[in-house]
Amino acid sequence: MEGIRNVLLDIEGTICPISFVKDTLFPYALKALPTVLAKQWDDPAFRPYREAFPPEHSTSPSVLQAHVEDLTKRDVKVAYLKNLQGYLWEEGYRSGAYSTPLFPDVAPQLKQWKEEGVQLAIYSSGSVFAQKLLFQHVSTGEAAVGVKRAAAQAVDERSGPEVANKSRRIASGEEGESALKTGNIDETPNELAETHQLAETEDMRHLMTADGWFDTTNAGLKTEASSYSKIVETLKWQPARTLFLTDNVKEYDAAVSGGLQAILLDRPGNASVSAADLARMEVVQSLYDIDLVASRGSGVATAAELSKTLQDTAAGVLPAELDGVH
């Protein structure tokens, strides 16, 4: 991997446990929806969300409720559902019913990349509004530590006794991490998500570059190469210097077809990947496994590189050092 200056990030299964979305956010939206439909059906603030649904599925509150439940059960990634979910999730975040449990490597690594001048952006099937909510309410207290423990447990199962003992020492605070207030190593990210209201939160939206939020509405489907081309064109990023991180094989392939570089994240709870795909793809288990500093090279340009830079500049193309800066 060479010359990476920009990182485009998926969310679910890449930087955040799938269980948080499927077992916390989805159920919360379904539980909140009947009250919203009963009280806000004709409210001007809610009407755009209702009217975005196909007419046959928005004739009454009960019909819309049934359609939302069906789409959620099948995890259909359609824009009008994702926009409604974001609307419903806002109250849960605001009230402290839950907060976002990023994987333990994510916040430190994103902050380091940001400090090193790497440009960051998000591309998720969830609405841009929902993406910003997720990053506005990131768990930094006990819930975040709990996700670390659950991730450590998954490593235990893969790596054997020696790694297992080390991961438990990290999780328990014996190697410099925050001490835990509970002692059950078998908790899952989903179970821990139920106690997010106890966690302190941090707003991390500032880590993303300006206008660096993309969904299927403003970029297109994540399995189409043209979507990635549109994103890098919008941000004025060079495709070859842009790295896309995802947990989805089809998205990985689409990004590569669009000229980007890609890495597949193999996280606890993610769908299994075939041996054939693992063999042909670059796969990591943590953002810590990705060395972008080395990928940017020594900074010493060759004569050919200098010549190309001058030609590009004359043609109105920004050099790599300024790529994405605006």
C-alpha positions in Angstrom: 0.0 0.0 0.0 1.7 3.2 -1.2 1.0 6.9 -1.2 -2.3 6.9 0.9 -3.3 10.5 1.8 -7.1 9.9 2.3 -9.2 7.3 4.1 -12.8 6.6 3.4 -14.5 4.6 6.2 -17.5 2.3 6.3 -19.2 2.3 9.8 -21.1 -0.9 10.6 -18.7 -3.9 11.1 -15.7 -1.6 10.3 -15.4 0.9 13.1 -18.5 0.0 15.1 -19.8 -3.5 16.1 -22.6 -4.8 13.9 -24.5 -5.8 17.1 -24.9 -2.1 18.1 -26.8 -1.3 14.9 -28.8 -4.5 14.6 -29.5 -5.2 18.3 -29.7 -1.7 19.8 -30.4 1.0 17.1 -32.9 -1.0 15.0 -35.0 -2.2 18.0 -35.0 1.3 19.5 -36.4 2.7 16.2 -39.1 0.1 16.0 -40.1 0.7 19.6 -40.2 4.5 19.2 -42.1 4.4 15.9 -45.7 3.8 17.1 -45.7 6.8 19.4 -44.2 9.0 16.7 -46.8 7.8 14.2 -49.6 8.4 16.7 -48.5 11.9 17.7 -46.7 13.3 14.7 -48.5 11.8 11.6 -49.5 15.2 10.3 -46.7 17.2 12.0 -44.8 19.3 9.4 -41.5 18.1 10.9 -42.4 14.4 10.4 -44.4 14.7 7.1 -41.3 14.6 4.8 -40.2 11.3 6.3 -43.7 9.8 5.9 -44.1 11.1 2.3 -40.8 9.7 1.3 -42.3 6.2 1.6 -44.1 4.6 -1.4 -47.7 5.8 -1.4 -49.0 2.2 -0.9 -47.0 1.9 2.3 -47.9 5.2 3.9 -51.7 5.2 3.7 -52.0 4.9 7.5 -49.8 4.6 10.6 -50.4 0.8 10.9 -49.5 0.2 7.2 -46.3 2.3 7.5 -45.4 0.6 10.8 -45.8 -2.9 9.1 -43.6 -1.8 6.2 -40.9 -0.4 8.4 -40.9 -3.6 10.5 -40.6 -5.7 7.3 -37.7 -3.6 5.8 -35.9 -3.7 9.1 -36.2 -7.4 9.5 -34.7 -7.9 6.1 -32.1 -5.1 6.6 -33.1 -3.4 3.4 -30.8 -0.5 2.8 -33.2 1.9 1.1 -32.8 5.7 1.6 -36.3 6.5 2.9 -36.0 3.9 5.7 -32.5 5.1 6.7 -33.6 8.7 6.9 -36.5 7.7 9.1 -34.3 5.6 11.4 -32.0 8.6 11.8 -34.9 10.7 12.8 -36.0 8.2 15.4 -32.5 7.6 16.8 -31.9 11.2 17.5 -34.0 11.1 20.7 -32.3 8.0 21.9 -28.9 9.6 21.6 -30.1 12.9 23.1 -31.7 11.2 26.1 -28.6 9.0 26.8 -30.5 5.7 26.1 -27.4 4.7 24.2 -24.1 6.0 22.7 -21.8 4.8 20.0 -19.4 2.0 21.0 -16.5 2.2 18.5 -14.0 -0.6 18.4 -11.1 0.3 20.8 -8.5 1.0 18.1 -10.8 3.3 16.1 -10.7 6.7 18.0 -7.0 6.7 18.8 -6.0 5.7 15.2 -8.4 8.2 13.5 -7.1 11.0 15.8 -3.5 10.0 14.9 -4.2 9.9 11.2 -5.9 13.3 11.5 -2.9 14.8 13.2 -0.6 13.4 10.5 -2.6 15.2 7.8 -4.6 12.2 6.5 -8.0 13.3 5.2 -11.0 11.3 6.6 -14.5 10.8 5.3 -17.5 8.4 5.9 -19.4 6.4 3.4 -22.3 4.3 5.0 -25.7 3.1 3.9 -27.1 4.9 7.0 -28.2 8.5 6.3 -25.7 11.3 6.6 -27.9 12.6 9.5 -27.5 9.2 11.3 -23.8 9.1 10.6 -23.3 12.5 12.3 -25.4 11.4 15.3 -23.2 8.3 15.7 -20.0 10.4 15.7 -21.5 13.1 17.9 -22.2 10.6 20.7 -19.2 8.3 21.0 -18.8 6.2 24.2 -15.6 7.1 26.1 -16.5 5.6 29.5 -17.4 2.2 30.7 -19.4 1.2 27.6 -16.3 1.8 25.4 -14.2 -0.3 27.8 -16.8 -3.0 27.5 -16.5 -3.2 23.8 -12.8 -3.6 24.3 -13.4 -6.5 26.5 -15.8 -8.1 24.0 -13.3 -7.6 21.2 -10.5 -9.1 23.4 -12.7 -12.2 24.0 -13.1 -12.7 20.3 -9.3 -12.6 19.9 -9.0 -15.1 22.8 -11.1 -17.6 20.8 -8.9 -17.2 17.7 -5.5 -17.0 19.3 -5.0 -19.4 22.2 -4.0 -19.2 25.9 -1.0 -16.8 25.6 -2.8 -14.1 23.6 -5.9 -14.7 25.7 -4.1 -13.9 29.0 -2.6 -10.8 27.5 -5.9 -9.5 26.2 -7.6 -10.1 29.6 -4.7 -8.2 31.3 -5.3 -5.2 28.9 -9.0 -5.3 29.4 -8.7 -5.5 33.2 -6.3 -2.6 33.4 -3.2 -4.5 34.3 -1.4 -3.1 31.2 -2.3 0.5 31.5 -5.9 0.6 30.4 -8.9 1.7 32.4 -10.0 -0.6 35.2 -13.3 -2.3 34.8 -16.1 -2.0 37.3 -17.6 -5.3 36.3 -16.0 -8.7 36.0 -18.0 -10.7 33.4 -15.6 -11.3 30.5 -18.4 -13.0 28.6 -20.5 -9.9 27.9 -21.1 -9.1 24.3 -21.1 -5.7 22.6 -24.9 -5.9 22.4 -25.3 -6.5 26.1 -22.9 -3.7 26.9 -24.8 -1.4 24.5 -27.7 -1.6 26.9 -25.7 0.3 29.5 -24.5 3.1 27.3 -26.4 5.7 29.2 -23.8 5.3 32.0 -20.9 6.2 29.6 -19.3 9.5 29.0 -19.4 10.6 25.4 -17.3 12.5 23.0 -18.2 14.4 19.8 -15.8 13.2 17.1 -17.5 14.8 14.0 -14.5 17.2 13.7 -12.3 14.3 12.6 -14.0 14.2 9.2 -13.0 16.5 6.4 -15.5 19.2 5.4 -18.4 17.6 3.5 -16.9 14.2 4.2 -20.2 12.4 4.8 -21.7 10.1 2.2 -24.7 7.8 1.9 -26.6 6.1 -0.8 -28.5 9.3 -1.5 -25.7 11.7 -2.3 -23.1 9.1 -3.5 -25.0 6.0 -4.8 -25.1 2.3 -3.9 -22.0 1.0 -2.1 -21.7 -1.9 -4.5 -21.2 0.3 -7.6 -17.8 1.6 -8.6 -19.3 4.9 -9.8 -20.3 5.8 -6.2 -16.6 5.8 -5.2 -15.6 7.8 -8.2 -18.3 10.3 -7.3 -17.0 10.6 -3.7 -13.3 11.2 -4.7 -14.4 13.6 -7.4 -16.5 15.6 -4.9 -13.7 15.7 -2.3 -11.0 16.4 -5.0 -9.2 13.3 -3.8 -7.0 11.2 -6.1 -8.5 7.7 -6.3 -5.1 5.9 -6.1 -4.2 7.8 -2.9 -7.5 7.0 -1.3 -8.0 3.9 1.0 -11.5 2.5 1.6 -12.0 0.5 4.8 -15.0 -1.9 4.9 -16.2 -5.3 6.2 -18.1 -6.1 2.9 -16.5 -8.0 0.1 -18.8 -6.5 -2.6 -18.0 -3.0 -1.4 -14.3 -3.8 -1.4 -14.5 -4.9 -5.0 -16.5 -1.9 -6.1 -14.0 0.5 -4.5 -11.1 -1.2 -6.2 -13.0 -1.1 -9.5 -13.4 2.7 -8.9 -9.6 3.1 -8.7 -9.3 3.2 -4.9 -7.2 1.0 -2.7 -9.1 -1.1 -0.1 -8.7 -3.1 3.0 -11.3 -5.6 4.5 -11.8 -5.4 8.3 -12.3 -8.8 10.0 -14.1 -7.8 13.2 -15.8 -9.8 15.9 -19.4 -10.5 14.8 -18.8 -9.8 11.1 -20.0 -12.2 8.4 -17.6 -14.9 7.5 -15.4 -14.4 4.4 -14.6 -17.2 2.0 -11.1 -18.6 1.9 -10.8 -17.5 -1.8 -11.7 -13.9 -0.9 -9.3 -13.8 2.1 -6.5 -15.0 -0.2 -7.0 -12.3 -2.8 -7.8 -9.4 -0.5 -5.8 -7.4 2.0 -7.4 -8.2 5.4 -6.7 -6.8 8.9 -8.4 -7.1 12.3 -7.6 -3.6 13.6 -6.8 -0.1 12.3 -3.5 -0.5 14.2 -2.5 -3.0 11.5 -2.6 -0.3 8.8 0.6 1.8 8.5 -0.2 4.9 6.5 3.0 6.7 7.6 5.2 4.2 5.8 2.8 4.3 2.8 3.4 8.0 2.3 7.1 7.3 1.6 10.3 9.3 2.4 9.1 12.6 0.9 12.1 12.7 -1.5 10.8 13.1 -5.0 12.6 11.6 -8.1 13.2 13.7 -11.2 10.4 11.9 -13.0 8.0 12.7 -10.1 9.0 16.3 -10.1 8.5 16.5 -13.8 5.0 15.0 -13.5 4.1 17.4 -10.7 5.1 20.4 -12.8 3.1 19.0 -15.7 0.0 18.3 -13.5 0.3 21.8 -12.0 0.4 23.4 -15.4 -2.7 21.4 -16.3 -4.5 22.5 -13.2 -4.1 19.3 -11.2 -3.2 19.7 -7.6 0.0 17.8 -6.4 -0.5 15.0 -4.0 0.6 17.0 -1.0 -2.4 19.3 -1.5 -4.8 16.6 -2.6 -8.0 17.0 -0.6 -7.0 20.4 1.0 -9.6 23.0 0.4 
